[in-house]
């Protein structure tokens, strides 16, 4: 995302890659705030609700970034994407902490998936930006995101058809905390 937001900012009239750095800094601050305060902000949502809200925010953010014509829209899209990423990250970490057995293996697999995703995202992003143009790069990820989310949701529903804990109950905190 960071590499491409710099390129998108530089391609918009009146903006430079320096404006892209501003977007990245704001996104980083929002992500950190959400990681620290996220459980209090959306901790009463179920996992399913959190994932759905994260997916909705991510699709909206990517669409806004794809259509952005000025710095403010890039910032809004980036902030929404930061919130969505933080929400999903918190739920994933809670789920990883509840896995039986060696946590280091699960954490290692999670980190491997993250690194493979970052590498393939950068490579495929480069190809997509050459094919469709840099401004539509973010929109091209919307179908990928949705096509990935659907089978994951179906598998999750099959594994736990009716039980979705909130972040607070999954992490052992009281709902009122």
C-alpha positions as CSV (number, residue, x, y, z in Angstrom):
1,X,0.0,0.0,0.0
2,X,2.7,2.5,1.0
3,X,4.6,2.2,-2.2
4,X,1.5,2.6,-4.3
5,X,0.0,5.5,-2.4
6,X,3.2,7.4,-3.0
7,X,2.8,6.8,-6.7
8,X,-0.9,7.6,-6.7
9,X,-0.3,10.9,-4.9
10,X,2.5,11.8,-7.3
11,X,0.2,11.1,-10.3
12,X,-2.6,13.4,-9.1
13,X,-2.6,17.0,-10.3
14,X,-1.1,19.4,-7.7
15,X,0.2,16.6,-5.5
16,X,3.6,15.1,-5.0
17,X,5.0,11.9,-3.5
18,X,5.6,14.0,-0.4
19,X,1.8,14.3,0.0
20,X,1.8,10.5,-0.2
21,X,4.2,10.5,2.8
22,X,1.6,12.6,4.7
23,X,-1.0,10.0,3.9
24,X,1.2,7.2,5.2
25,X,2.0,9.1,8.4
26,X,-1.7,9.8,9.1
27,X,-2.5,6.1,8.3
28,X,0.2,4.9,10.7
29,X,-1.1,7.1,13.5
30,X,-4.7,5.9,13.0
31,X,-3.6,2.3,12.9
32,X,-1.6,2.6,16.1
33,X,-4.5,4.3,17.8
34,X,-6.9,1.6,16.7
35,X,-4.6,-1.2,17.8
36,X,-4.4,0.4,21.3
37,X,-8.0,1.5,21.6
38,X,-9.7,-0.9,19.2
39,X,-10.8,-3.4,21.8
40,X,-12.6,-0.6,23.7
41,X,-14.1,0.9,20.6
42,X,-15.4,-2.2,18.9
43,X,-14.8,-4.9,21.5
44,X,-18.5,-5.7,22.0
45,X,-18.9,-6.7,18.3
46,X,-18.8,-10.4,17.6
47,X,-15.9,-11.8,15.5
48,X,-18.3,-12.1,12.6
49,X,-19.5,-8.5,12.9
50,X,-15.9,-7.2,13.3
51,X,-14.8,-9.1,10.2
52,X,-17.8,-7.8,8.2
53,X,-17.3,-4.3,9.3
54,X,-13.5,-4.5,8.5
55,X,-14.4,-5.9,5.1
56,X,-16.9,-3.2,4.4
57,X,-14.4,-0.5,5.5
58,X,-11.7,-2.0,3.4
59,X,-13.8,-2.2,0.3
60,X,-15.0,1.4,0.8
61,X,-11.5,2.6,1.5
62,X,-10.0,1.0,-1.6
63,X,-12.9,2.4,-3.7
64,X,-12.3,5.9,-2.3
65,X,-8.5,5.7,-2.9
66,X,-9.2,4.5,-6.5
67,X,-11.4,7.5,-7.2
68,X,-9.4,10.1,-5.2
69,X,-8.8,13.3,-6.9
70,X,-7.2,15.2,-4.0
71,X,-5.3,14.8,-0.8
72,X,-8.3,14.7,1.5
73,X,-9.8,11.7,-0.3
74,X,-6.5,9.8,-0.2
75,X,-6.3,10.5,3.6
76,X,-9.9,9.4,4.2
77,X,-9.4,6.2,2.2
78,X,-6.1,5.5,4.0
79,X,-7.6,6.1,7.4
80,X,-10.5,3.8,6.7
81,X,-8.1,1.1,5.5
82,X,-6.0,1.5,8.6
83,X,-9.0,1.1,10.9
84,X,-10.2,-2.0,8.9
85,X,-6.7,-3.6,9.1
86,X,-6.4,-2.9,12.8
87,X,-9.8,-4.4,13.5
88,X,-9.0,-7.6,11.6
89,X,-5.5,-7.8,13.2
90,X,-6.9,-7.6,16.7
91,X,-9.4,-10.4,16.1
92,X,-6.8,-12.5,14.4
93,X,-4.4,-12.1,17.4
94,X,-7.2,-13.0,19.8
95,X,-7.9,-16.1,17.8
96,X,-4.2,-17.1,17.6
97,X,-4.0,-16.7,21.4
98,X,-6.8,-19.2,21.8
99,X,-5.3,-21.9,19.7
100,X,-4.3,-25.1,21.6
101,X,-0.7,-26.3,21.3
102,X,2.4,-24.4,20.4
103,X,1.7,-20.7,19.9
104,X,5.0,-20.1,18.2
105,X,4.1,-22.4,15.3
106,X,0.8,-20.6,14.7
107,X,2.5,-17.2,15.0
108,X,5.2,-18.3,12.6
109,X,2.6,-19.4,10.0
110,X,0.8,-16.1,10.5
111,X,4.0,-14.1,9.9
112,X,4.8,-16.3,6.9
113,X,1.4,-15.6,5.4
114,X,1.9,-11.9,6.1
115,X,5.2,-11.8,4.3
116,X,4.0,-13.8,1.4
117,X,1.0,-11.5,1.1
118,X,3.2,-8.4,1.2
119,X,5.6,-9.8,-1.5
120,X,2.9,-11.0,-3.8
121,X,0.9,-7.8,-3.3
122,X,3.8,-5.7,-4.3
123,X,4.6,-7.8,-7.4
124,X,1.0,-8.1,-8.5
125,X,0.4,-4.5,-7.7
126,X,3.2,-3.5,-10.1
127,X,1.7,-5.7,-12.9
128,X,-1.8,-4.3,-12.3
129,X,-0.6,-0.7,-12.2
130,X,1.1,-1.2,-15.6
131,X,-1.9,-2.9,-17.0
132,X,-4.8,-0.7,-15.7
133,X,-3.0,2.4,-14.6
134,X,-1.9,3.5,-11.2
135,X,-5.1,5.2,-10.3
136,X,-7.2,2.0,-10.6
137,X,-4.7,-0.2,-8.7
138,X,-6.7,0.0,-5.4
139,X,-10.0,-0.7,-7.1
140,X,-8.5,-3.8,-8.7
141,X,-8.0,-5.3,-5.2
142,X,-11.7,-5.1,-4.3
143,X,-12.7,-8.3,-6.2
144,X,-9.6,-10.1,-4.8
145,X,-10.6,-9.1,-1.3
146,X,-14.2,-10.2,-1.8
147,X,-13.3,-13.5,-3.5
148,X,-11.0,-14.3,-0.6
149,X,-13.5,-13.3,2.1
150,X,-16.4,-15.4,0.8
151,X,-14.7,-18.9,1.1
152,X,-13.2,-17.9,4.5
153,X,-16.6,-16.8,5.7
154,X,-18.1,-20.1,4.5
155,X,-15.4,-22.1,6.2
156,X,-15.8,-20.2,9.5
157,X,-19.6,-20.7,9.4
158,X,-19.1,-24.4,8.9
159,X,-16.6,-24.6,11.8
160,X,-18.7,-22.5,14.3
161,X,-22.2,-22.1,12.9
162,X,-23.7,-20.2,15.8
163,X,-21.0,-19.2,18.3
164,X,-19.2,-15.9,17.8
165,X,-17.6,-14.5,20.9
166,X,-17.0,-10.7,21.3
167,X,-13.4,-9.5,21.6
168,X,-13.9,-8.9,25.3
169,X,-15.3,-12.3,26.1
170,X,-12.7,-14.0,23.9
171,X,-9.8,-12.2,25.6
172,X,-11.2,-12.8,29.1
173,X,-12.2,-9.2,29.7
174,X,-15.6,-8.2,31.1
175,X,-18.0,-6.5,28.8
176,X,-18.1,-3.4,31.0
177,X,-14.3,-3.0,31.2
